[in-house]
């Protein structure tokens, strides 16, 4: 069992994805609170892009939750739950497309939330484009889940973890009505009691801004 330090916040979907990975592969995960609003100098010293999560394990530092998942998967002492799907499986490219949509959606979420802050920007082409991308990504993901699963019906992997982490934030902040996406709702319900998701769920509320504090 590895001891993994993951820097970020409990309400950051990408940070949560990295934490879920550590738990799913049987490791001890420490969340180290860090956000650009609160500790910008420390964050930029760990990641020149100024983003979370950041994984620090022995001599390795990683800056992206997708790469963190892949890295943890390949650790020699990883002991994955029997239902966890490996990234290099037979449906790799389908999962890759799903992940592209999810991360594009999260990127659009960040733009929209940023433009809502003081002073708010309510009229800008990039705002409208981000809102459009956000909605189209959700619709495409719901369509891809129309068979009742994303990749394989009896497995759990990065695609499911990323979708649930992203939509939990949107639902908790009352940004979307998840019932409008019935197939995504079904996948969320299937995994709502999964330990890695339950133990990493942050506290969300309408109007929430980023940062270390969740209240």
N, C-alpha and C positions, 0 to 999 in steps of 0.2 A: 504494500500500500504506500503510495506516494503522498507527501504532504504538499499540496498545491496552494499557492497564494494567488488569489485573483483580485485585482484592484478594480473597483468600480462602485456602483450603487445598487441597492436592492430593488430599485424601480427601473433600472436600465434593462430592456429586453436582451441586448447582446451580452451584457454581463451575466444575466440569468442563464442564458444558453450555455455559457462557459461553465457555470456552476453546476448546471444539470449534467453536463458531460462528465465532470469529475465524479459526481455521485453515481451516475450510471455505470461508470467503469471501476467503481469500487475504491475510490480514493478519499482521503481526508481533504476537505476544501475549506480554506479560510478566506472569508470575504474581508478585504481590506478597504474600508471606505475611502473613496477618492472621486472627485468630480472637478471639472474645469472651473465651475463656479466658485468652489471652496478652496481648492488646493491646486491652482493652475501651474505653479512652478514645479511642484512635485510631479504632477501628471506629465508635463512636457519633458521632464527629465527621464521618465520611463518610456514615453511614447512621443516622438516628435510631432505626430499628427494630433496630439492632444485629445485622444479619444479613449474611451473604455469599451471593453475590458482590456486589461493587461494581465497576462499570466506570467508569473515568475516561478520557475522550477529549476533548482540547481543552477546550471550555467545558461539556461534557456529563458529568453524573454520573448513572448509572442503578443501581437497587437490586434488580432482579429479572431472573433469567436468561432468562425468556421475552421480556421487553422488550429485554434486551440482544441476544438473537438477532434480533429484528425490527429494532432499530436498526442492527446491523451489516449486515444484509441490504440496507438502504436506503442505505448509504454510497455516494457516487458512485464511489469507487475500489475497491469490492468487485468481486472477480473469482471468482465461485463455480465450484466444480467442476461439470462438465456434468450430473452426476447429482443435484445438490442441488435440492430442491424448494422453491419459494417458498411463504411462508405464505398468501398470498392466492390460492391455487389453487382448482380446482373442488371439492376435497374439504375446504375450510376447516373446516366445522362438524364433520365427522368427526374431523379432527385436533384440533380444540378440545376435543371430548369425551375423546379419548385423553389429551390433556395434563392435563385436569382430574383424571382418575383417577391419573395418574402423580404429579402434585404433591400430591394428597390422600394418596397412599401415602407419599410422602416426609415429609409432615407427620406422619403417624401414626408413621413410623419414629423421628422426632425425639422424640416424646412417650414412646414405649416406651424408647428409649435413655436419656432423661433420668430416667425413673422407676427405672431400674436402678442409678443412681449412688448413692453413699453420702450420706445414709442411703437405702437402697432402699425403694421403695414397691411392695409386691407385691399389695396389696389396695386397689383403687380402681376405681370404675365407669368413670372415663375411661380407665384403663389397658386394661380389657377392651374398651371401645368402640374404642380405637385399634387393638388387636390384631385386632378383627373387621373394621374398615375396611381395614386393611392386607391381610388375606387376601382380602376381597371385591374389592378393587381389582385385586390380582394375578390373581384368577380371571377377572374381567371383561376385563382386558387380554389374557389368554391366549385367551379366546373371540373377542375382536375381531381377533386375529391368526390365526384358524383357516384363513383362505384362503392363508396363507403370507406375508402382508405386512400392514402397518398401514393405509397410505393408498394408495400406488401401488406396483406390484411392482418397478419399475425405478428408484425414486428413494430418496433419503435426505434426511431433514429433521429438524425439531425433535422430532417424536414418537419417532423411532427413537433419536436421540441421548439424549433424556431417559430413555427406558426402559432403554437400555444402561447409562447412567451410574448410574441408581438401582439396577438389579439387580446391577451389578458390585460395588457396595458391600455389598449383602446377601449375595451369593455369597462374596465375599472375607472377610467377617466370619463366615461359616458360619452365617448366620441362616436361609437358605432353601436347599432343594434344588431347583435350577433345573430338574432333570429332571421335576419334578412339573408344569411348565408347558411342555409340548413345543413349542407354537407360538411362545412367546417365545424358547425355546432356539434354534429355527430362525432367527429373525431375528437373534439375537445371533451365531450362527455365520456368517451371511452377511456381517456387517460386522466380524468380529473382527480383520481385518487392515487395516481402514481407517486411514489415517495419523493422522487427527485423534483417533481413539479410542486408538490404540496410544501415541502420544506424550503423551497426557494421563492415562493410567491411573495411579492412585495405588497405594500399598502398603497393603493391608488385612490384618487379622488378627483372630481371635476376641477379643472383649472390648475392642476398640478404642474409645477415646474421642476426642472432637473436639479440635482444637487444631492448631497449626502443625506440631508434630513428627509424623512418621509412624512412629516406632520406639518 
